[in-house]
Structures are given as C-alpha cells and as structure tokens.
Amino acid sequence: IAMPFAFCTREREPWTEFAESAENGLTTRFCIQLAKKYNMVVVSPILERDEIHGGTLWNTAVVVSNNGNVLGKSRKNHIPRVGDFNESTYYMEGNTGHLVFQTQFGKIAVNICYGRHHPLNWLMYSVHGAEIIFNPSATVGLLSEPMWPIEARNAAIANHCFTCAINRVGTECFKNEFTSGDGKKAHHDFGHFYGSSYVAAADGSRSPGLSRTRDGLLVTEMDLNLNRQVADKWNFKMTGRYETYAEELKKAIQHDFKPNIVKE
C-alpha cells in the first residue's frame, strides 16, 4: 500500500514540527504495526528530519516490508521550482539515488512527486530492476492535471514495468496570502488537489482513476509476468543504445559543451 507524499507548504512553521526520523519516527512505527498485521508492504512518505546531519530536512518515502522490517528509504531526487511549488525552501535534492527494494511481492521503487516529470528518473529505477514504481504526489489542477493521465502511463510503457500514480485530494487555505510570481493577484491556497490516482501497466493499459474530490482506496492486481512479456515483444532496453546516450550526456554536462548543430 502506498500513500500521497508528505506535502510541504509555503510556511515552515508549524509544519516542520511534524518532521521525524525515517527509521524510528512515530509514522514509521505505526506503519510497522500495520505491515505485520495485514501482511502488506507499506510505502510511507514523510517529512524526514536527519538528526545525524544537523537536523537536515528531506522529502522521504520509507519502505516497510510485510514482516515489519524497515527496508530503507528513498529521498526525492528532483525539487520543483515552479509556480507556488518552490520546495527548495524546505529541503534539497535527495542523495539516495535510485534504490530498488526487494519485497515478497516484487521489486519496487519510489519516484516521489515532481520526479515523474523527468523520464531519466523513471528509467534509472527501471535499470536497477524495479518492477513496480510508485509515484506518491501532491499536485493541483491548474498546474499539472492535463499531464497527469499521461506521464506515469508513458513511463510504464517505456520502462516495461507497472507504475502507480498517487495524488491527494482537497484544498488547503493559509492565513497569509501569497503570490505565484506570475503577475496575478495574491491568494490563500494552491488550488484543488485533484486526486485521480491510477495504476498503469507496461502494455499501455491502466486502471480506472480514483475520485477527484474524495479520498479513496484503489485495489489492483498486478501480474509481474506482463513486464517480461511486453519486454520480450518490444525490447526497449535491448534496443535502447544507452551507451550512446551516456557518452553524449557526459559531454553535454561539461562547461565547455558545444551543441552538435550543422549550419549552412
């Protein structure tokens, strides 16, 4: 079972008071009990406080096995700086890379929220063997809803895996109004979080979406054999030519890079 991610606001206080340890915080201890009781793996997004490194805050998902063991944590790789969602005031980009967790039910990974906009992020989880990639999110209608039904579905197709697009519902209002830096009037909320969670498969199929306005639980059966069947048909990884792109990207990130443009 997986839930939407730990959403931050524009205001640090009092929300940072909810930050906790990924290994033994209250939320993790609660999820351990649920995992053992119901024989399920839990993906639990939290606002992590890393006491070992000066109380640093991270956007983190904790993975608890069905035996009640904390398998590990995955930190958010990409931090948005778009519209009202400037999360760089809360935490920095994650440093856990692209971890994949072996569970009794399959190999899973967690691509947190804004990371869904980055195809290479999905790709690297898949390269490391993920069979199911969860995308716990908190996103609003005017910002991303046209993209929502497409991105996780495309990722499932491109990477021969299942993807789980998870979004919360509701609207949060804040005492202090703020602007989005777009010339429009100040406001007290981000807009409506539109839910619509769904699961997509490697063959392009997907489940129905949950409600835009009500909390819900989506129960879906996933036959992991489908990943191999689709991979054997389309061979995206075999034909991916990753070494070519790795070489060109290595050049592209250098300060003296010159685009390979042919001019008359």
LINWO-V679521 format. One record per residue. N is the residue number from 1. D_LAST is the distance of its C-alpha to the last C-alpha in Angstrom with 2 decimals. Layout:
BEGIN
n:N d_last:D_LAST
n:N d_last:D_LAST
END
This chain:
BEGIN
n:1 d_last:56.67
n:2 d_last:53.92
n:3 d_last:53.86
n:4 d_last:51.35
n:5 d_last:50.14
n:6 d_last:51.98
n:7 d_last:50.51
n:8 d_last:50.37
n:9 d_last:50.84
n:10 d_last:49.73
n:11 d_last:53.13
n:12 d_last:54.04
n:13 d_last:57.79
n:14 d_last:59.77
n:15 d_last:57.26
n:16 d_last:56.67
n:17 d_last:60.38
n:18 d_last:59.59
n:19 d_last:57.46
n:20 d_last:59.15
n:21 d_last:59.06
n:22 d_last:57.07
n:23 d_last:59.66
n:24 d_last:62.95
n:25 d_last:62.36
n:26 d_last:64.40
n:27 d_last:61.71
n:28 d_last:61.19
n:29 d_last:64.95
n:30 d_last:65.32
n:31 d_last:62.59
n:32 d_last:64.28
n:33 d_last:67.44
n:34 d_last:65.65
n:35 d_last:63.74
n:36 d_last:66.99
n:37 d_last:68.99
n:38 d_last:66.64
n:39 d_last:65.09
n:40 d_last:61.54
n:41 d_last:58.48
n:42 d_last:57.63
n:43 d_last:54.23
n:44 d_last:55.28
n:45 d_last:52.76
n:46 d_last:54.26
n:47 d_last:53.52
n:48 d_last:54.18
n:49 d_last:55.78
n:50 d_last:55.26
n:51 d_last:58.40
n:52 d_last:57.61
n:53 d_last:54.58
n:54 d_last:56.03
n:55 d_last:56.24
n:56 d_last:52.48
n:57 d_last:51.61
n:58 d_last:49.44
n:59 d_last:48.54
n:60 d_last:50.06
n:61 d_last:51.18
n:62 d_last:54.27
n:63 d_last:54.87
n:64 d_last:58.56
n:65 d_last:59.69
n:66 d_last:62.35
n:67 d_last:64.76
n:68 d_last:64.36
n:69 d_last:62.36
n:70 d_last:59.43
n:71 d_last:56.68
n:72 d_last:54.33
n:73 d_last:51.95
n:74 d_last:48.28
n:75 d_last:46.70
n:76 d_last:43.94
n:77 d_last:40.55
n:78 d_last:38.49
n:79 d_last:39.89
n:80 d_last:38.75
n:81 d_last:37.91
n:82 d_last:37.54
n:83 d_last:39.84
n:84 d_last:43.47
n:85 d_last:42.73
n:86 d_last:42.13
n:87 d_last:44.06
n:88 d_last:43.02
n:89 d_last:46.23
n:90 d_last:48.22
n:91 d_last:46.75
n:92 d_last:43.82
n:93 d_last:41.62
n:94 d_last:43.78
n:95 d_last:44.24
n:96 d_last:45.69
n:97 d_last:42.46
n:98 d_last:42.52
n:99 d_last:46.17
n:100 d_last:47.60
n:101 d_last:51.34
n:102 d_last:53.42
n:103 d_last:56.05
n:104 d_last:58.71
n:105 d_last:56.69
n:106 d_last:53.27
n:107 d_last:50.52
n:108 d_last:49.33
n:109 d_last:46.83
n:110 d_last:46.43
n:111 d_last:43.07
n:112 d_last:44.31
n:113 d_last:43.20
n:114 d_last:39.77
n:115 d_last:38.70
n:116 d_last:38.33
n:117 d_last:35.04
n:118 d_last:33.51
n:119 d_last:32.83
n:120 d_last:32.89
n:121 d_last:36.36
n:122 d_last:37.71
n:123 d_last:36.03
n:124 d_last:37.71
n:125 d_last:41.12
n:126 d_last:40.62
n:127 d_last:39.53
n:128 d_last:42.81
n:129 d_last:44.73
n:130 d_last:45.41
n:131 d_last:46.90
n:132 d_last:47.41
n:133 d_last:45.30
n:134 d_last:47.00
n:135 d_last:45.13
n:136 d_last:47.78
n:137 d_last:46.40
n:138 d_last:47.45
n:139 d_last:45.04
n:140 d_last:45.51
n:141 d_last:44.66
n:142 d_last:42.44
n:143 d_last:40.27
n:144 d_last:39.70
n:145 d_last:41.83
n:146 d_last:39.10
n:147 d_last:37.51
n:148 d_last:40.88
n:149 d_last:41.54
n:150 d_last:38.10
n:151 d_last:37.28
n:152 d_last:40.27
n:153 d_last:40.26
n:154 d_last:36.64
n:155 d_last:37.53
n:156 d_last:40.50
n:157 d_last:38.45
n:158 d_last:35.63
n:159 d_last:38.15
n:160 d_last:41.01
n:161 d_last:43.58
n:162 d_last:45.67
n:163 d_last:44.64
n:164 d_last:47.08
n:165 d_last:45.75
n:166 d_last:48.56
n:167 d_last:48.80
n:168 d_last:51.76
n:169 d_last:53.26
n:170 d_last:54.73
n:171 d_last:54.03
n:172 d_last:54.85
n:173 d_last:55.86
n:174 d_last:56.08
n:175 d_last:58.47
n:176 d_last:55.91
n:177 d_last:53.22
n:178 d_last:49.60
n:179 d_last:46.21
n:180 d_last:42.96
n:181 d_last:40.86
n:182 d_last:39.35
n:183 d_last:41.37
n:184 d_last:43.88
n:185 d_last:47.62
n:186 d_last:49.25
n:187 d_last:50.83
n:188 d_last:53.23
n:189 d_last:51.54
n:190 d_last:48.27
n:191 d_last:48.75
n:192 d_last:50.07
n:193 d_last:49.55
n:194 d_last:49.17
n:195 d_last:50.36
n:196 d_last:49.29
n:197 d_last:49.40
n:198 d_last:48.62
n:199 d_last:48.07
n:200 d_last:45.21
n:201 d_last:45.17
n:202 d_last:42.68
n:203 d_last:43.02
n:204 d_last:41.85
n:205 d_last:45.39
n:206 d_last:46.81
n:207 d_last:50.14
n:208 d_last:51.20
n:209 d_last:50.48
n:210 d_last:53.22
n:211 d_last:54.19
n:212 d_last:52.11
n:213 d_last:55.25
n:214 d_last:57.78
n:215 d_last:58.05
n:216 d_last:58.10
n:217 d_last:58.23
n:218 d_last:55.95
n:219 d_last:57.49
n:220 d_last:55.24
n:221 d_last:55.81
n:222 d_last:52.94
n:223 d_last:53.10
n:224 d_last:50.99
n:225 d_last:51.02
n:226 d_last:48.48
n:227 d_last:45.85
n:228 d_last:46.28
n:229 d_last:46.52
n:230 d_last:43.21
n:231 d_last:41.56
n:232 d_last:42.89
n:233 d_last:41.47
n:234 d_last:37.94
n:235 d_last:37.48
n:236 d_last:34.91
n:237 d_last:35.88
n:238 d_last:35.91
n:239 d_last:32.42
n:240 d_last:31.06
n:241 d_last:29.26
n:242 d_last:30.36
n:243 d_last:29.82
n:244 d_last:26.06
n:245 d_last:25.94
n:246 d_last:28.44
n:247 d_last:26.35
n:248 d_last:23.18
n:249 d_last:25.34
n:250 d_last:27.06
n:251 d_last:23.86
n:252 d_last:22.88
n:253 d_last:26.21
n:254 d_last:25.89
n:255 d_last:25.56
n:256 d_last:22.77
n:257 d_last:20.62
n:258 d_last:16.85
n:259 d_last:15.17
n:260 d_last:13.25
n:261 d_last:9.97
n:262 d_last:6.90
n:263 d_last:3.77
n:264 d_last:0.00
END
